Amino acid sequence: MTYLAVPITAGSLEQAKADIARALGDGAECIELRLDYLGNPSATDVTSLIAAVKEKVPVIATCRPIWEGGQFAGQEQQRLTLLRQAAIAAADYIDLELESLKDHKIPSEFQDVKLIISNHDFEHLPRDFRQRLYRLRQYQPNIPKFAYMPGDITDCLTALDMLHENPGAIAMAMGPAGTITRLLAKKLGAFLTFASLSGEKESAPGQINLRQMKQLYRWDAIGRDTRLYGVIGHPIGHSLSPHIHNRSFDHTGFNGLYIPLLIDPKWEVFQAFMDGIMARKWLDFRGLSVTIPHKHHALDYVRQKGGRLETLAGRIGAVNTLIIDDAGQISGYNSDYAGAMDAITDTLGIERADLKGIPTAVIGAGGVSRAIVAGLIDVNAQVTIYNRTVEKAKNLAADFNCQWKPLTEIQNLDAKIIINCTSIGMHPHMENTPVPGELLKPDMTVFDTVYNPKETRLLKEAKEAGAKTVNGQTMFINQAAIQFQLFTGQRPPKDIMQEVLK
């Protein structure tokens, strides 16, 4: 069993007991008592805290010194006395630091208890990682533990390898880039992973809170055969994709886990991470969503590996979905254009081919515009691109052989479909609009790719003018649904996705 352990970092006995009760109520499977946060607890305090956990879930006693990233600043003998008291009180495990042990000997007072021997590096992945592991094993601990701060996500592969090679160990990378090591601990058979009660109660950087681990990241459903999916981006913490896909996995009973993957913008980091997960087939990564700034990297990677590339994704010059098949072959798709095209055609009640010849104004010349223009040109719509930066509009129009105009000429707009692909009107600047209200007509369809807020000023004024409207949430759900079907081969639960987004 892999335990979901909650560290108790309270500064008083009363608060520690309250936090223990809350952690157990929220589903903690193990409690780590961080005695170093209590200042100078008495033997009675230690016994009392262990009694509050004992017989419910396993309890680990830790008193981490300052020199190992903890809070304890007293004498070493005082620290060992507290841990010995925890052992006498029948704590299930005692955590000792590798650097506190001398001459390859366990202190006599701990030779009759189960030990976690740990090593932490809060600055980087230590170059002598293997040597430290060798030293640690010489003490024959019940549980070896390593934690370190990765330089980027590729450093996390070392912790994943350790778990793969040493089931029952503890290995994790800290900070936002290390999230993958915490979320995959159960799949890889780790002894435990840590989850905080809340953000201010974490005992190490990057701990995910307990409720998110249980509810968002499907802790109870994870097994060795769980397939992995995720979203690659930088930044990535704001992404709603884990919420949408994990809830969809829950609803359909699909054995998958979808996680955020913070990958530095450099091509070399993206390439190294992809090579790393492709080489480790035991991870069983099967699909990835790709967002800013890696959509071009994803396209280049598929081409580099000789993978299958969706034709229109190649024309767009961007891939936002990667699929890895049973044979380890990679394919690249772009669901942005399809999500947008379906949003338009569903609103109008027509097929994509029916867009042929319809005058369409696309505002903006960025990545989203590129995908939508490609889809429209593919069905022979009559497209004009409007953009503030003329050079960008000209270049995009040249790539797809369509018309362009500077945004200053929006007053002369002559279109049946208007699509805003800029961030104008996005929260918190909701008072802005890319198209003056007086230009909107009842015979128009107005589509705003902004999805926060759901109804932008542009859409409100279009509705007031009697035009049909399409909001950005529709496109967002459509592209997520396409990805879900590519990931699972199942019909996407769009109603559940809409409920989550709402």
Buried (B, 14 or more C-beta within 10 A) or exposed (E): EBBBBBBBBBEEBEBBBBBBEBBBEBBBBBBBBBBBBBEEBEBEBBBBBBEBBBEEBBBBBBBBBEEBBBBBEBEEEEBBBBBBBBBBBEBBBBBBBBBBBEEEEBEEBBEEBBBBBBBBBEEEBBEEBEEBBEBBEEBEBBBBBBBBBBBBBBBBBBBBBBBBEBEBBBBBBBBBBBBBBBBBBBBBBBBBBBBBBEEEBBBBEBBBBBEBBBBBBBBEBBEEEBBBBBBBBBEBEEBBBBBBBBBBBBBBEBBBBBBBBBBBEEBEBBBBBBBBBBEBEEBBBBBBBBBBBBBBBBBBBBEEBEBEBBEBBBBBBBBBBBBBEEEEBBBBBBBBBBBBBBBBBEBBEEEBEEBEEBBBBBBBBBBBBBBBBBBBBBBEBBBBBBBBEBEBBBBBBEBBEBEBBEBEEBEEBEBBBBBBBBBBBBEEEBEEBBBEEEBBBEEBBBBBBBBBBBBBBBBBBBBEBEBBBBBBBBBBBBBBBBBBEBBBEEEBBBEBBBEBBE
